[in-house]
Amino acid sequence: ADFLLALGLSLPTWHPLGVGVGVTALVALFALRRLPMLPGAFLVVLAGAALSAVFDLPAHGIAVVGRIDAMPSLPHLPDLDLATLSRLAQLTLPLVLILFAESWGTMRALALRHGDTVVPDRELTALGLANLAAALVHGQPVGAGFSAGSAAEAAGAQSRAAAVIAALGLTLLIAVAAPLIEHLPQPVLAAVVIAALAHALDPKPLIRLWRLDRDQGIALAAAGGVLVFGIVDGMLLAVATAVAALLSRLALPQVARLGRLPGTRDFVDLARHPEALAPVGCTVWRPSEQLFFANAERLLAGIAATVARDPATRVVVLSLEETFDLDSTALEALIEFDTRLAAAGLELRLARARDPVRDLLAVAGATDLVARSSYSVDDAVALAEADAAARAPTDPPPGGATPP
């Protein structure tokens, strides 16, 4: 926000010639894209430096790159006092967050566009080793910069060797043409960066998120947070928003009532598939998220309240296909749910119950519930229907009334 405000307030002080140089360089860069065989950025930089030297642009108020100190530094450990180390510790985590976010975002975006595979451990290990090497020679923090990555992509880079070739070329350029680089106007350099990033400023990913109705709030929080609060605070806001959204989804899962598609063994959401048939005397429920301490009691209480209003229900089947494990709270809630249904004359059967869940129930003493667990919804319903059929001649309906 401060940057945007300062940018607007500084508008009357903009240097007309500097703006003209930058805009001209930008137009030339976009025009040269029509000739992919020509190195557009290199030609524009070369022309800008040459014209700056010929017409003495610094004398007209145009800032240039200036002298580059390229003296090599031998690897050695720095001699830091306690105050410097304390300040370094304060800056380390924010800097790591910035480097990680920019580097990973750049690598993933470029890999997706070109069909490459990104291995997180390999990429982050390389990033860490590169920063250790840079630290030994007192270099700057190293990361996969979005501007540099986009510039390499725009220049036609196709492999990892492009970075090595670029480093060798840069070394040769500084060694041979350093006097020419000193004359490079900063507006031309800015135009090269803008041109490299222009094709990456595509609103389509945000539009796609909006159409999918997924994560658009997190994306807007990240973009707005960075613009308003800065990079680090904006990233922290995005992380907090993502965590809050995840907890909200997990704590308030949807619960679908399932029915069997005619002629199949498949059970689907009755609300989305009206052609599906609900089993007679049996209701099948499927939570959309894993049962855990924040949702188990609320979710199971809701199912119990719903089946209590349906006198035709004799068996409740709970599909646990999303539940890979149970914490202690969810385990106790599930056992209490079974007890509550049994007190109301209803039977609970578990479907898609995984082995770790069965093991926990057995350890907790709920061996009877383990015996009423199946590996598929169809098996659980079939057992419930068979049990109901076996008890039908002698078992009165719920409520204790005797049929006429």
N, C-alpha and C positions, 0 to 999 in steps of 0.2 A: 504494500500500500504506500509506504514512504517513497519507494522507487518511482511508482507511477505518478505520485503527486509531484515529486521533484522533476520528473520528466516533463510534466505539463507546465510547471512553473518556469522551466528553463527554455521553453519554446521561443520566447523573444530573443534569447541570446544565441540561438543556433547560427553557425557560420554558413552563410549562403554558398560560398565556394566549396566548403567541405561537404555540405549536403549534395551539391551538384556532382562532385567527384564520386561520392558513394553511390548515388543513383545511377550515374553513367556506368560505373563498374558493374552494378547489379543488372542493368539492362543488357550490357555486353555478355555477362555470364549466362543469362537466360537465352539470349540469341544464339550463343555458341553451343547450346544444348542441341540445336538442330543439326549440328555437325559432330556426331559422337566420336568421329575418328580424331578430332582435334582435342588436345588437353586444354579445355577452356579456362579453368582456374589458373593454370600455369601461365597461359598467355596473358590473361588479365593482370596477374601479379607482376609479370615481367614488364608489360606496357606501363603499368602504374608506377613502378619504380623508375623506369627510364624517363617517363615524362616528368616525374618529380625532380629527378636530377637535372634535366634539361631546363625546366622552367622555374626551378628553385621554389617549389611549392611551400616549404617551411617559411620562406620569407613572406608569403601571402597568408600566413596563419593556419596552414594545414599541418596537423600533427603527423609525424612519421614514426616508424618503428624505432629508429635510432640505433645506437651502437649495441651490439650483442656481445656479451662477455662469454666466450666459449672455452675458457680455460678448464681443462679436465681436473677432476679432484680424485686423489687416490683414496681407496677405501680405508676408512678408519672410524672408530667409535667416537661419537661426540663427547665433549667434556661439558656436562650440564650441571648447574647448581640446583639446590633443592627447590628454589622458587620457580625455576624454569620447568623442572620436572612436574611440579604441582600444576602449573598452568597447562603443561602438555597433557596431563591426565584428564583435565577438564575438557580439553578439545578432542581427545581421542575418540570417544564414543560418537559424538555428532559427526565427526569426519568419516568414521567407519560407516555410519548410516548413509551419509551422502554418497560415498564411493560405492557402497553396495547397491543402493537403489539405482543410481545412474548406470553403473556397470551392468547389473543384471537386466535392467530394463532395456538397455542398448543391445546386449547380446541376444536377449530373447526376441526382441522386435526384428532384428536383422535375420536371425535364424528362421523365424516364422515366414518372413518374406521370401527367403531363398531355399526353404525346405531342408535346412541343416538341423542337426541334432545337437542340443546343448546338454552337456553333462555338468550339473551344478558343482559337484565336488571338484572336478577337474578345473573348471573355470575359476572357482574361488581359490583353489590352491595356487593357480597361476597368478591370480591377482595378489595374493599374499606374498608369494616369492618375489614378484616384481616390485612390491613396495619395500620389502627387505633389501633388495638390491639397490633401490633408489636411496634408501636411508643410509647405506654404507658410503655412498658418494655424495651425500648431502643434496640429493635431488628433491623434486617436488613429489607430492603424493600421486600415485599412478592409478589410473582407472580407465575403463572403457568408455570414454567420453562420447556423448551422443553426437556432438558436432563433428568430432574427428571420425567417428564411425559412419555418419551420414556422408561426410566429405569423401571418405574412401569408397563408399557404395556408389556415390554419384560419379566418381572417377573410373568406375568399372572394376573395382577390386573383386576377385572371385575366390580367393583362398587366404589362409593364414599367412602365407608367404608375403602378402601385400604389406603387412606391418613391418616385416624385416626389411623389405626393399625400400619402403618409405623411410625407415630409420637410416639406412645406408645413404639414400639420396639426400636426406636432410643433412647428414654429417658432411657429405661432399659439398652440398650447397653452401653451408656455413663456412667451410674451409676455403672454398674457391670464390664464392660470390657474396661474402659478407658485406663488402662495401656497397654493393648494389642493394642488398636487403635493407641497409640502413636508410635508404631513401624511400622505402615502401610507405605510401600514405596509409594511415590507420583507417580512413573511410573505405579504402579498397580492401583492406584486410577484413573489415566488418562485413563488406558486401560478399566476400567469399564465404564467410560463416553463414550469413543469412541465406545465400543461394543453396548451400549444402543442406541446411535444415528446412528449407521451404517445402520440399516434397514430403518431409516427415510430419509437417503440421497438417495432418489430415483429420477432419472431424468424424470420419466414418466409424472409427472404433467406438466413440462416444454415442453416435447415432445408433449403432448396432446394439450397444448395451441398453439404450432407451427402448428400442423396439422389443428386445428380449425381456425387458422389465427385470433386469438382473444387475445388481452392483452399480447402477448409475449414481446412487447417492454416495458411494465410496469414491467413485471416480471424480465426482464434482467436489467432494470434500478435499481430495488430494490436490486437484487443480486450484481450487479457490484458496485452500490453506497455504499453498506455496506462494500464490500471488499476494495474499494479505499478510501472512505471518512470517514468510521466509521459508527457505528450503527445509531446515531441520524441524521447526515447529509445524510446518505444513505436513511433513512426512509423519510426525508423531500424531497429528490430528487424523490423518488417513488411517494409520494403524489402529488408533482408538476407535474410529468409526467402523472399521472392518471387524474388530473384536466385538463391539457392541452389536453389530448386525448378526454375527455368528451366534452370540449368546441368545439373542432374541429369537432366532430361528430354532435353536436347540431347545430353548425353554418353552416355546409355544408351538409345538409341532402340530401339523394337521393329522387327523385320524380319519382314515377312510373305512367305510363299511364295504365289505367285498361280497361279490356274488359270482357264481360260476357261469362262464360263457356256454351257451347250449352246445352240446356235442363235444365238449372239450374238458380237460382237467384244469383249465386256467381260471384263476380267480382275479377279478378286476374290480375297480372302484365302481360301485353302483351309481354314484352321482354322475360319472362320465360315460358309463355304458348302460343305458336303460334296458338294453336287450338281455343283460345278465340276470340270472335268477338267484335270489337269496335262498339258502338251504332252509328247509322247513324245520322250525323249532330250534334253529341254530343261527347265531349272529357271528360274523367273522369281522375282526377289526385289525387294522394295520396302521401303526404309527409311522409317520414319515421320517422320524429321527430316532436315534438310539435312546433307550431309556437310561436316564442318569438322575442324579440327586435333584436337579433343578426342574425336572418335568415329570418324574414318575408318579408322584402322589396326585398331582393335578390331573394328569392324563388318565390314570386308572380310575380316579373318582368320577371323572366325566363319563367314562364307559359304563361304570356301575350305575350311575344315575339314569343313563339312557336305557339300559336293558331292564331296569326296574319298572319302567313305564310300559314295557312290552310283555303282556302276560303269556304270549305264545312262545317266548324264548325259554328253552330248557338248558341249552349249552352255549357257552361263550368261548369262541376260539380267538386267541390273541396271537397274531403273526409277529414274530420277533426277528424278521429278516434283516432289519437295520441295527439290531442290538448284537454287538460282537462280544460284549462283556458287561458285567453289572458291578456298580459300586455298592457299598453297604446299604446306603439309603434306598437305592432302586431295588435291591434284593429284598429288603424288609417290606417295601411297598408292594412288591409282587406277591409275596407270601400273604400279606394282609389282604390283598385283593382277592386271592383265592379263598381265604377264610370268610370274607364278607359275602362273596357269591354263594359259598356253601351254606351260610346261615340263611340265605334267601331261597334255598332250594335249587340253586343253579350249579352247574358243573363248569369248571374252567379247564380248557385244553390249550396247550401251547403248540404253535406251528412254527416251522422254520427255526426251532430252538437249536442254537449252536452248542457244540460240546463244552466250551468254557462256561456257558450259562448253566448247562445241565450239571456240570461238576460243582459249581457254586451252590446250586439248589440242593444237591446231595449232601454237601458239607454242612449246609444250614439245617439239615434234617427234613427237608421237604421232598422226601423220596417218592411220596405219592404223586406229587406234581411232576416229578421227573418221569414217572410211569405214564403220565398223561401228556407227554410231549412227543411231537412228531417232527419229521424232517421236511414235511411238505404240508401245505394247507389242505390239499385234496385228501391226504391220508388222515389228517386230524378230523375233517368233516365226515369222512367215511366212517371212522371209528365212532364219532358222536352219533351219526345216524344209525349205525348198527346197534349201539348201546341203547338208543331210544326205542328202536324197534323191539329189542329184547325185553325191555321193561314196559312196553305199551300196554299189554293186557292187564297188568296188576298195579301199575303206577298211576295214582290220581294226578290230575293237572295241578299246576301251582295254585295255592289258595286253600287247598284242602277240600274243595267241593267234590261231591261224588256225581259223576255223570249220570243222567237219567237212563 
